[in-house]
Amino acid sequence: MNKCVKILLERMKTNPEEFGGSGKWVYIMHSFKDIFTEEEAKALGKQYREVRLPMFEKEVMGALLTDEDQLELDLNPKPMSKTTTGKLFNYT
């Protein structure tokens, strides 16, 4: 296995946050994916999945909670309070 592939595999283990979104490591892996051996591609793919899956789950759960919170506000809007001068300042 190529030494740089090994470095990336180790980096994913020690610094998984660097492999979120479209950062430098993802760009490099994508740019050179055509030169990886089958073994290297499988190893990188497996490790990348292990790194990204928790990120995916966090995003989905966050979106579900946000949608439920927004739905609660939409179905049960809270009255707005006004200061003595009549300006809106807060939900009660």
C-alpha positions as CSV (number, residue, x, y, z in Angstrom):
1,M,0.0,0.0,0.0
2,N,1.2,3.5,-0.9
3,K,2.7,5.4,2.1
4,C,0.5,8.5,1.4
5,V,-2.6,6.3,1.5
6,K,-1.4,5.0,4.8
7,I,-0.9,8.5,6.1
8,L,-4.5,9.5,5.0
9,L,-5.9,6.4,6.7
10,E,-4.2,7.3,9.9
11,R,-5.1,10.9,9.6
12,M,-8.8,9.9,9.3
13,K,-8.5,8.1,12.6
14,T,-6.7,10.8,14.5
15,N,-8.4,13.9,12.9
16,P,-11.8,12.9,11.5
17,E,-13.1,16.5,11.6
18,E,-10.6,17.3,8.7
19,F,-12.5,15.0,6.4
20,G,-15.9,16.7,6.6
21,G,-17.4,18.6,3.7
22,S,-15.0,19.4,0.8
23,G,-11.8,20.1,2.7
24,K,-8.3,19.6,1.4
25,W,-8.0,15.9,2.2
26,V,-11.3,15.1,0.4
27,Y,-10.2,17.1,-2.6
28,I,-6.9,15.3,-2.7
29,M,-8.5,11.8,-2.4
30,H,-11.1,12.7,-5.1
31,S,-8.4,14.2,-7.4
32,F,-6.3,11.1,-7.3
33,K,-8.9,8.4,-7.0
34,D,-8.0,7.0,-10.4
35,I,-4.5,6.0,-9.3
36,F,-5.4,4.0,-6.2
37,T,-5.1,0.2,-6.4
38,E,-8.3,-1.7,-5.6
39,E,-6.9,-2.4,-2.1
40,E,-6.1,1.3,-1.5
41,A,-9.5,2.4,-2.8
42,K,-11.4,-0.1,-0.6
43,A,-9.3,0.9,2.5
44,L,-9.8,4.6,1.9
45,G,-13.5,4.1,1.2
46,K,-14.1,2.1,4.3
47,Q,-12.3,4.5,6.6
48,Y,-13.9,7.5,5.0
49,R,-17.3,5.9,5.6
50,E,-16.5,5.3,9.2
51,V,-15.5,9.0,9.5
52,R,-18.4,10.5,7.6
53,L,-21.3,8.3,8.9
54,P,-21.3,9.9,12.4
55,M,-21.3,13.3,10.7
56,F,-24.2,12.3,8.5
57,E,-26.1,11.0,11.5
58,K,-25.5,14.2,13.4
59,E,-26.8,16.3,10.5
60,V,-29.9,14.2,10.0
61,M,-30.8,14.2,13.7
62,G,-30.1,17.9,13.9
63,A,-32.4,18.5,10.9
64,L,-35.1,16.3,12.5
65,L,-35.0,18.2,15.7
66,T,-35.0,21.6,14.0
67,D,-37.9,20.6,11.9
68,E,-39.8,19.4,15.0
69,D,-39.0,22.6,16.8
70,Q,-40.2,24.7,13.8
71,L,-43.3,22.5,13.5
72,E,-44.1,23.2,17.1
73,L,-43.8,26.9,16.6
74,D,-45.9,26.8,13.4
75,L,-48.7,24.8,15.1
76,N,-48.6,26.6,18.4
77,P,-47.3,30.1,17.9
78,K,-46.5,32.0,21.0
79,P,-47.8,35.5,21.4
80,M,-45.3,38.3,21.0
81,S,-44.7,40.6,23.9
82,K,-44.3,44.4,23.5
83,T,-42.4,46.8,25.6
84,T,-44.3,49.9,27.0
85,T,-43.2,51.8,23.9
86,G,-44.9,49.1,21.7
87,K,-41.7,47.7,20.2
88,L,-41.4,44.0,19.8
89,F,-38.7,42.5,21.9
90,N,-39.3,38.9,22.7
91,Y,-41.5,35.8,22.5
92,T,-43.1,34.8,25.8
